[in-house]
Amino acid sequence: MKNTKGYTLYFLVYKNLQLKYKHSLLGFVWSFIHPLFYLLIFNFVFSKAFSEIENYSLFVLSGLIFWVYFSGSCNQFSQTFIKTHI
C-alpha cells in the first residue's frame, strides 16, 4: 500500500480531465489555447490604449489565468446545483 492518497488524487484528476475533454477535438490542449486566444484578442484590441504599461501581455495574462479559473469554477459550481436538483 504505497501512497494510496496520491494515487487516488491522481486518478480523480485524470478521470475528471478525461470526462471534461472527452468530446473536444483538441482535448487537454484546449485548456492552454483558450487563455492564449483571449490574450491575443486583448493584445490586439487594447495594446494601443494601454501602451504606457510595461509588459502589457504579461499583465493581461496574469489576469486572464485568474479569470479563466474563476469563471470555470463558477460554471462547474452552478452545474453541480443543476444536476443535483433535477
Number of C-alpha atoms within 10 A of each C-alpha: 4 6 7 9 10 10 11 11 11 12 12 12 12 12 11 12 13 13 11 12 15 12 9 11 9 11 13 14 11 13 12 10 12 12 17 15 11 16 21 13 12 16 16 10 11 12 14 9 8 11 10 9 10 9 9 16 14 11 12 16 18 12 11 18 15 11 13 15 12 12 11 12 12 12 11 12 11 11 12 11 10 10 8 7 7 5
